[in-house]
Amino acid sequence: AWCWPRLLGLTAGDRQTIARLEALATWTEGLRDAVAGAIGLEQAIPATASACGPPIRPHVLKLAGQLQARVPLPHALRGLAADLADPSADLVVAALVLSAQLRGPGLRQTLSSLATSARAELEMRQKVEAGRTTLRRGAAIIAGVVIDVAAGLTLFNGRYLRPYDSLIGQLVLALVCAVFGVGFAWLGKLSRR
């Protein structure tokens, strides 16, 4: 029962990673569009902060607050990267830091490429999770059959289970349960790869 949620479904960490990646892609697209509207990066960040997704909104709002407090943009952006602690976010922040330091053209195209890359990674992660669903469903069927057989034997054929009443029977039963536990742990590990 303790392993069931991790064996059969997305973990909270998986859901957060997917949600954070989607929010990052949306925010990057928003930044791209704001920069394309001929406003500077220092103005685009606060303009898009309140519209970004909930998983990254507190961090982007903090960044906007730092910009209002006159923290240098590259320093504030590095703080955002540390707060998000995500490889995809690091790419976006690195592009923003370079743009802030060099003040050259091409930020819009870079943000567009990064948004496309984040969307592609998001789509790949969603496909991987969909593929894992088949393995999780198989594990659920196996676990259900094992539980049903054990319950059926207990209810309808208690005589068959009498050998397990002895000490040796309990040791054998513990060994069988350990083998099933290792098998389910292995299935759970496979479903997270």
PyRosetta script that sets phi, psi and omega in degrees:
from pyrosetta import init, pose_from_sequence

init()
pose = pose_from_sequence("AWCWPRLLGLTAGDRQTIARLEALATWTEGLRDAVAGAIGLEQAIPATASACGPPIRPHVLKLAGQLQARVPLPHALRGLAADLADPSADLVVAALVLSAQLRGPGLRQTLSSLATSARAELEMRQKVEAGRTTLRRGAAIIAGVVIDVAAGLTLFNGRYLRPYDSLIGQLVLALVCAVFGVGFAWLGKLSRR")
pose.set_psi(1, -35.6)
pose.set_omega(1, -179.5)
pose.set_phi(2, -66.4)
pose.set_psi(2, -38.0)
pose.set_omega(2, -177.6)
pose.set_phi(3, -84.7)
pose.set_psi(3, -15.5)
pose.set_omega(3, -171.6)
pose.set_phi(4, -52.9)
pose.set_psi(4, -50.7)
pose.set_omega(4, -177.8)
pose.set_phi(5, -62.2)
pose.set_psi(5, -39.1)
pose.set_omega(5, -179.7)
pose.set_phi(6, -72.4)
pose.set_psi(6, -30.9)
pose.set_omega(6, -179.2)
pose.set_phi(7, -73.8)
pose.set_psi(7, -36.3)
pose.set_omega(7, -169.6)
pose.set_phi(8, -106.4)
pose.set_psi(8, -7.6)
pose.set_omega(8, -176.6)
pose.set_phi(9, -143.8)
pose.set_psi(9, 177.9)
pose.set_omega(9, 174.4)
pose.set_phi(10, -66.6)
pose.set_psi(10, 139.8)
pose.set_omega(10, 174.0)
pose.set_phi(11, -80.5)
pose.set_psi(11, 164.7)
pose.set_omega(11, 178.8)
pose.set_phi(12, -60.7)
pose.set_psi(12, -35.8)
pose.set_omega(12, 178.3)
pose.set_phi(13, -64.0)
pose.set_psi(13, -39.5)
pose.set_omega(13, 177.7)
pose.set_phi(14, -63.9)
pose.set_psi(14, -44.6)
pose.set_omega(14, 179.6)
pose.set_phi(15, -63.3)
pose.set_psi(15, -41.7)
pose.set_omega(15, -179.9)
pose.set_phi(16, -65.4)
pose.set_psi(16, -39.9)
pose.set_omega(16, 179.6)
pose.set_phi(17, -63.1)
pose.set_psi(17, -44.7)
pose.set_omega(17, 179.7)
pose.set_phi(18, -65.5)
pose.set_psi(18, -44.3)
pose.set_omega(18, 179.9)
pose.set_phi(19, -64.7)
pose.set_psi(19, -40.3)
pose.set_omega(19, 179.4)
pose.set_phi(20, -65.5)
pose.set_psi(20, -40.3)
pose.set_omega(20, 179.6)
pose.set_phi(21, -65.7)
pose.set_psi(21, -40.5)
pose.set_omega(21, 178.1)
pose.set_phi(22, -65.6)
pose.set_psi(22, -42.5)
pose.set_omega(22, 178.5)
pose.set_phi(23, -64.0)
pose.set_psi(23, -38.8)
pose.set_omega(23, 179.3)
pose.set_phi(24, -65.1)
pose.set_psi(24, -43.4)
pose.set_omega(24, 178.9)
pose.set_phi(25, -62.5)
pose.set_psi(25, -42.8)
pose.set_omega(25, -180.0)
pose.set_phi(26, -65.3)
pose.set_psi(26, -41.9)
pose.set_omega(26, 179.2)
pose.set_phi(27, -66.1)
pose.set_psi(27, -39.6)
pose.set_omega(27, 178.1)
pose.set_phi(28, -62.7)
pose.set_psi(28, -40.7)
pose.set_omega(28, 176.6)
pose.set_phi(29, -64.6)
pose.set_psi(29, -40.2)
pose.set_omega(29, 177.3)
pose.set_phi(30, -63.1)
pose.set_psi(30, -42.3)
pose.set_omega(30, 176.5)
pose.set_phi(31, -61.6)
pose.set_psi(31, -44.2)
pose.set_omega(31, 179.1)
pose.set_phi(32, -57.5)
pose.set_psi(32, -46.8)
pose.set_omega(32, -178.5)
pose.set_phi(33, -66.6)
pose.set_psi(33, -38.0)
pose.set_omega(33, 179.3)
pose.set_phi(34, -68.1)
pose.set_psi(34, -40.8)
pose.set_omega(34, 178.5)
pose.set_phi(35, -67.4)
pose.set_psi(35, -35.5)
pose.set_omega(35, 177.6)
pose.set_phi(36, -65.4)
pose.set_psi(36, -23.7)
pose.set_omega(36, 177.5)
pose.set_phi(37, -79.3)
pose.set_psi(37, 14.7)
pose.set_omega(37, 174.5)
pose.set_phi(38, 68.0)
pose.set_psi(38, 32.2)
pose.set_omega(38, 170.5)
pose.set_phi(39, -109.9)
pose.set_psi(39, 155.4)
pose.set_omega(39, -177.9)
pose.set_phi(40, -75.5)
pose.set_psi(40, 166.6)
pose.set_omega(40, -178.6)
pose.set_phi(41, -62.9)
pose.set_psi(41, -37.1)
pose.set_omega(41, 179.6)
pose.set_phi(42, -63.7)
pose.set_psi(42, -28.1)
pose.set_omega(42, 177.6)
pose.set_phi(43, -89.8)
pose.set_psi(43, -31.2)
pose.set_omega(43, -177.7)
pose.set_phi(44, -67.8)
pose.set_psi(44, -37.4)
pose.set_omega(44, -177.3)
pose.set_phi(45, -63.8)
pose.set_psi(45, -52.1)
pose.set_omega(45, 177.5)
pose.set_phi(46, -63.6)
pose.set_psi(46, -32.1)
pose.set_omega(46, -179.1)
pose.set_phi(47, -66.7)
pose.set_psi(47, -29.8)
pose.set_omega(47, -177.7)
pose.set_phi(48, -100.2)
pose.set_psi(48, -6.4)
pose.set_omega(48, -173.2)
pose.set_phi(49, -62.8)
pose.set_psi(49, -44.8)
pose.set_omega(49, -175.8)
pose.set_phi(50, -76.1)
pose.set_psi(50, -16.5)
pose.set_omega(50, -178.5)
pose.set_phi(51, -94.9)
pose.set_psi(51, -5.0)
pose.set_omega(51, -177.7)
pose.set_phi(52, -78.4)
pose.set_psi(52, 164.9)
pose.set_omega(52, -174.8)
pose.set_phi(53, -64.1)
pose.set_psi(53, 153.1)
pose.set_omega(53, -177.9)
pose.set_phi(54, -56.1)
pose.set_psi(54, -34.8)
pose.set_omega(54, -178.0)
pose.set_phi(55, -63.7)
pose.set_psi(55, -28.0)
pose.set_omega(55, -179.2)
pose.set_phi(56, -114.3)
pose.set_psi(56, -4.8)
pose.set_omega(56, -174.9)
pose.set_phi(57, -55.5)
pose.set_psi(57, -46.7)
pose.set_omega(57, -178.9)
pose.set_phi(58, -59.7)
pose.set_psi(58, -36.4)
pose.set_omega(58, -178.3)
pose.set_phi(59, -71.9)
pose.set_psi(59, -40.5)
pose.set_omega(59, 179.8)
pose.set_phi(60, -71.1)
pose.set_psi(60, -36.4)
pose.set_omega(60, 175.2)
pose.set_phi(61, -64.3)
pose.set_psi(61, -37.8)
pose.set_omega(61, 175.9)
pose.set_phi(62, -62.8)
pose.set_psi(62, -42.1)
pose.set_omega(62, 177.2)
pose.set_phi(63, -60.8)
pose.set_psi(63, -45.3)
pose.set_omega(63, 178.9)
pose.set_phi(64, -61.9)
pose.set_psi(64, -39.7)
pose.set_omega(64, 177.0)
pose.set_phi(65, -63.5)
pose.set_psi(65, -39.2)
pose.set_omega(65, 177.7)
pose.set_phi(66, -65.4)
pose.set_psi(66, -37.8)
pose.set_omega(66, 178.1)
pose.set_phi(67, -65.8)
pose.set_psi(67, -38.2)
pose.set_omega(67, 177.0)
pose.set_phi(68, -66.7)
pose.set_psi(68, -29.3)
pose.set_omega(68, 178.6)
pose.set_phi(69, -85.1)
pose.set_psi(69, 9.0)
pose.set_omega(69, 175.9)
pose.set_phi(70, 69.2)
pose.set_psi(70, 28.0)
pose.set_omega(70, 171.4)
pose.set_phi(71, -72.2)
pose.set_psi(71, 135.4)
pose.set_omega(71, 179.5)
pose.set_phi(72, -56.9)
pose.set_psi(72, 137.7)
pose.set_omega(72, -174.1)
pose.set_phi(73, -55.9)
pose.set_psi(73, -47.8)
pose.set_omega(73, 179.9)
pose.set_phi(74, -59.4)
pose.set_psi(74, -39.0)
pose.set_omega(74, 179.2)
pose.set_phi(75, -66.4)
pose.set_psi(75, -43.7)
pose.set_omega(75, 179.6)
pose.set_phi(76, -65.1)
pose.set_psi(76, -38.0)
pose.set_omega(76, 178.9)
pose.set_phi(77, -66.3)
pose.set_psi(77, -38.6)
pose.set_omega(77, 176.7)
pose.set_phi(78, -63.3)
pose.set_psi(78, -35.5)
pose.set_omega(78, 174.8)
pose.set_phi(79, -64.0)
pose.set_psi(79, -37.9)
pose.set_omega(79, 176.5)
pose.set_phi(80, -62.8)
pose.set_psi(80, -43.0)
pose.set_omega(80, 179.0)
pose.set_phi(81, -61.6)
pose.set_psi(81, -41.2)
pose.set_omega(81, 178.8)
pose.set_phi(82, -66.1)
pose.set_psi(82, -39.1)
pose.set_omega(82, 179.8)
pose.set_phi(83, -66.2)
pose.set_psi(83, -43.2)
pose.set_omega(83, -176.8)
pose.set_phi(84, -75.8)
pose.set_psi(84, -35.9)
pose.set_omega(84, 178.7)
pose.set_phi(85, 47.0)
pose.set_psi(85, 55.9)
pose.set_omega(85, -177.3)
pose.set_phi(86, -139.3)
pose.set_psi(86, 133.2)
pose.set_omega(86, -178.4)
pose.set_phi(87, -60.1)
pose.set_psi(87, -38.8)
pose.set_omega(87, 179.2)
pose.set_phi(88, -67.0)
pose.set_psi(88, -39.1)
pose.set_omega(88, 177.3)
pose.set_phi(89, -66.1)
pose.set_psi(89, -34.8)
pose.set_omega(89, 177.9)
pose.set_phi(90, -60.3)
pose.set_psi(90, -39.0)
pose.set_omega(90, 178.2)
pose.set_phi(91, -63.4)
pose.set_psi(91, -45.7)
pose.set_omega(91, 179.9)
pose.set_phi(92, -63.5)
pose.set_psi(92, -46.9)
pose.set_omega(92, -178.8)
pose.set_phi(93, -64.0)
pose.set_psi(93, -39.7)
pose.set_omega(93, 178.2)
pose.set_phi(94, -60.7)
pose.set_psi(94, -42.7)
pose.set_omega(94, 178.1)
pose.set_phi(95, -63.6)
pose.set_psi(95, -40.0)
pose.set_omega(95, 179.4)
pose.set_phi(96, -68.1)
pose.set_psi(96, -38.6)
pose.set_omega(96, 178.4)
pose.set_phi(97, -64.4)
pose.set_psi(97, -45.6)
pose.set_omega(97, 178.7)
pose.set_phi(98, -61.6)
pose.set_psi(98, -41.6)
pose.set_omega(98, 178.8)
pose.set_phi(99, -65.1)
pose.set_psi(99, -39.8)
pose.set_omega(99, 179.8)
pose.set_phi(100, -66.3)
pose.set_psi(100, -35.4)
pose.set_omega(100, -178.1)
pose.set_phi(101, -81.6)
pose.set_psi(101, -39.2)
pose.set_omega(101, -174.3)
pose.set_phi(102, -92.0)
pose.set_psi(102, -24.9)
pose.set_omega(102, 179.9)
pose.set_phi(103, 54.2)
pose.set_psi(103, 33.6)
pose.set_omega(103, -179.7)
pose.set_phi(104, -95.8)
pose.set_psi(104, 173.2)
pose.set_omega(104, 178.4)
pose.set_phi(105, -75.8)
pose.set_psi(105, 169.0)
pose.set_omega(105, 174.4)
pose.set_phi(106, 101.8)
pose.set_psi(106, 0.3)
pose.set_omega(106, -179.3)
pose.set_phi(107, -63.8)
pose.set_psi(107, -40.9)
pose.set_omega(107, -179.0)
pose.set_phi(108, -60.5)
pose.set_psi(108, -44.4)
pose.set_omega(108, 179.2)
pose.set_phi(109, -67.0)
pose.set_psi(109, -38.8)
pose.set_omega(109, 178.9)
pose.set_phi(110, -64.4)
pose.set_psi(110, -45.5)
pose.set_omega(110, 178.7)
pose.set_phi(111, -64.0)
pose.set_psi(111, -37.1)
pose.set_omega(111, 177.2)
pose.set_phi(112, -62.9)
pose.set_psi(112, -44.3)
pose.set_omega(112, 178.2)
pose.set_phi(113, -64.2)
pose.set_psi(113, -41.9)
pose.set_omega(113, 179.3)
pose.set_phi(114, -66.6)
pose.set_psi(114, -38.2)
pose.set_omega(114, 177.2)
pose.set_phi(115, -64.9)
pose.set_psi(115, -41.2)
pose.set_omega(115, 177.7)
pose.set_phi(116, -63.5)
pose.set_psi(116, -41.6)
pose.set_omega(116, 178.6)
pose.set_phi(117, -64.6)
pose.set_psi(117, -42.5)
pose.set_omega(117, 178.7)
pose.set_phi(118, -64.9)
pose.set_psi(118, -40.1)
pose.set_omega(118, 177.2)
pose.set_phi(119, -63.8)
pose.set_psi(119, -40.1)
pose.set_omega(119, 178.6)
pose.set_phi(120, -65.2)
pose.set_psi(120, -41.2)
pose.set_omega(120, 177.5)
pose.set_phi(121, -64.9)
pose.set_psi(121, -39.9)
pose.set_omega(121, 178.0)
pose.set_phi(122, -61.9)
pose.set_psi(122, -45.1)
pose.set_omega(122, 179.0)
pose.set_phi(123, -62.3)
pose.set_psi(123, -40.8)
pose.set_omega(123, 178.6)
pose.set_phi(124, -64.2)
pose.set_psi(124, -43.1)
pose.set_omega(124, 179.1)
pose.set_phi(125, -63.6)
pose.set_psi(125, -38.7)
pose.set_omega(125, 179.0)
pose.set_phi(126, -67.3)
pose.set_psi(126, -37.2)
pose.set_omega(126, 177.0)
pose.set_phi(127, -66.8)
pose.set_psi(127, -40.3)
pose.set_omega(127, 178.3)
pose.set_phi(128, -62.7)
pose.set_psi(128, -44.0)
pose.set_omega(128, 179.5)
pose.set_phi(129, -64.8)
pose.set_psi(129, -35.9)
pose.set_omega(129, 176.9)
pose.set_phi(130, -65.5)
pose.set_psi(130, -38.8)
pose.set_omega(130, 176.7)
pose.set_phi(131, -65.6)
pose.set_psi(131, -35.6)
pose.set_omega(131, 179.1)
pose.set_phi(132, -68.9)
pose.set_psi(132, -23.5)
pose.set_omega(132, -179.6)
pose.set_phi(133, -60.3)
pose.set_psi(133, -37.7)
pose.set_omega(133, 178.7)
pose.set_phi(134, -61.9)
pose.set_psi(134, -45.3)
pose.set_omega(134, 178.6)
pose.set_phi(135, -64.3)
pose.set_psi(135, -41.2)
pose.set_omega(135, 179.4)
pose.set_phi(136, -64.9)
pose.set_psi(136, -38.9)
pose.set_omega(136, 178.9)
pose.set_phi(137, -64.6)
pose.set_psi(137, -41.6)
pose.set_omega(137, 177.2)
pose.set_phi(138, -61.8)
pose.set_psi(138, -41.5)
pose.set_omega(138, 178.3)
pose.set_phi(139, -64.5)
pose.set_psi(139, -37.6)
pose.set_omega(139, 178.5)
pose.set_phi(140, -65.4)
pose.set_psi(140, -39.7)
pose.set_omega(140, 178.4)
pose.set_phi(141, -64.8)
pose.set_psi(141, -44.5)
pose.set_omega(141, 179.2)
pose.set_phi(142, -61.3)
pose.set_psi(142, -46.9)
pose.set_omega(142, -179.8)
pose.set_phi(143, -62.9)
pose.set_psi(143, -40.8)
pose.set_omega(143, 179.5)
pose.set_phi(144, -63.8)
pose.set_psi(144, -42.2)
pose.set_omega(144, 179.0)
pose.set_phi(145, -64.1)
pose.set_psi(145, -44.3)
pose.set_omega(145, 179.9)
pose.set_phi(146, -61.4)
pose.set_psi(146, -44.3)
pose.set_omega(146, -179.6)
pose.set_phi(147, -66.3)
pose.set_psi(147, -41.9)
pose.set_omega(147, 179.3)
pose.set_phi(148, -63.5)
pose.set_psi(148, -42.6)
pose.set_omega(148, 179.3)
pose.set_phi(149, -64.8)
pose.set_psi(149, -44.2)
pose.set_omega(149, 179.3)
pose.set_phi(150, -62.9)
pose.set_psi(150, -43.1)
pose.set_omega(150, 178.9)
pose.set_phi(151, -66.9)
pose.set_psi(151, -41.0)
pose.set_omega(151, 178.6)
pose.set_phi(152, -62.5)
pose.set_psi(152, -43.1)
pose.set_omega(152, 177.9)
pose.set_phi(153, -63.4)
pose.set_psi(153, -41.5)
pose.set_omega(153, -179.5)
pose.set_phi(154, -64.5)
pose.set_psi(154, -42.2)
pose.set_omega(154, -176.4)
pose.set_phi(155, -78.6)
pose.set_psi(155, -41.3)
pose.set_omega(155, -169.0)
pose.set_phi(156, -108.4)
pose.set_psi(156, -14.1)
pose.set_omega(156, -178.2)
pose.set_phi(157, -145.6)
pose.set_psi(157, 60.6)
pose.set_omega(157, -179.6)
pose.set_phi(158, -60.8)
pose.set_psi(158, -28.3)
pose.set_omega(158, 179.1)
pose.set_phi(159, -62.1)
pose.set_psi(159, -34.0)
pose.set_omega(159, 179.9)
pose.set_phi(160, -65.3)
pose.set_psi(160, -27.2)
pose.set_omega(160, -176.4)
pose.set_phi(161, -94.7)
pose.set_psi(161, -1.6)
pose.set_omega(161, -178.3)
pose.set_phi(162, -58.6)
pose.set_psi(162, -35.7)
pose.set_omega(162, 178.6)
pose.set_phi(163, -58.8)
pose.set_psi(163, -21.3)
pose.set_omega(163, -179.9)
pose.set_phi(164, -81.2)
pose.set_psi(164, -1.9)
pose.set_omega(164, 178.1)
pose.set_phi(165, -75.9)
pose.set_psi(165, -22.8)
pose.set_omega(165, -179.0)
pose.set_phi(166, -80.4)
pose.set_psi(166, 169.4)
pose.set_omega(166, 179.4)
pose.set_phi(167, -62.7)
pose.set_psi(167, -45.1)
pose.set_omega(167, 179.2)
pose.set_phi(168, -64.6)
pose.set_psi(168, -39.8)
pose.set_omega(168, 177.0)
pose.set_phi(169, -60.7)
pose.set_psi(169, -40.5)
pose.set_omega(169, 178.3)
pose.set_phi(170, -66.2)
pose.set_psi(170, -37.3)
pose.set_omega(170, 177.2)
pose.set_phi(171, -65.7)
pose.set_psi(171, -42.5)
pose.set_omega(171, 177.7)
pose.set_phi(172, -63.8)
pose.set_psi(172, -42.3)
pose.set_omega(172, 178.5)
pose.set_phi(173, -62.5)
pose.set_psi(173, -39.8)
pose.set_omega(173, 177.5)
pose.set_phi(174, -64.4)
pose.set_psi(174, -38.3)
pose.set_omega(174, 177.6)
pose.set_phi(175, -64.3)
pose.set_psi(175, -45.0)
pose.set_omega(175, 178.6)
pose.set_phi(176, -61.9)
pose.set_psi(176, -43.6)
pose.set_omega(176, 178.3)
pose.set_phi(177, -63.6)
pose.set_psi(177, -37.8)
pose.set_omega(177, 178.0)
pose.set_phi(178, -64.8)
pose.set_psi(178, -40.9)
pose.set_omega(178, 178.1)
pose.set_phi(179, -62.5)
pose.set_psi(179, -44.4)
pose.set_omega(179, 177.2)
pose.set_phi(180, -63.5)
pose.set_psi(180, -40.8)
pose.set_omega(180, 178.4)
pose.set_phi(181, -61.1)
pose.set_psi(181, -43.8)
pose.set_omega(181, 177.6)
pose.set_phi(182, -63.6)
pose.set_psi(182, -41.6)
pose.set_omega(182, 178.7)
pose.set_phi(183, -61.6)
pose.set_psi(183, -44.2)
pose.set_omega(183, 179.1)
pose.set_phi(184, -69.7)
pose.set_psi(184, -34.8)
pose.set_omega(184, 175.6)
pose.set_phi(185, -63.7)
pose.set_psi(185, -39.9)
pose.set_omega(185, 178.2)
pose.set_phi(186, -64.7)
pose.set_psi(186, -44.3)
pose.set_omega(186, 176.7)
pose.set_phi(187, -60.7)
pose.set_psi(187, -40.5)
pose.set_omega(187, 177.7)
pose.set_phi(188, -63.8)
pose.set_psi(188, -39.9)
pose.set_omega(188, 178.5)
pose.set_phi(189, -66.4)
pose.set_psi(189, -40.2)
pose.set_omega(189, 178.2)
pose.set_phi(190, -63.7)
pose.set_psi(190, -36.0)
pose.set_omega(190, -177.4)
pose.set_phi(191, -74.6)
pose.set_psi(191, -12.6)
pose.set_omega(191, 177.5)
pose.set_phi(192, -99.0)
pose.set_psi(192, -4.9)
pose.set_omega(192, -179.6)
pose.set_phi(193, -83.9)
pose.dump_pdb("model.pdb")
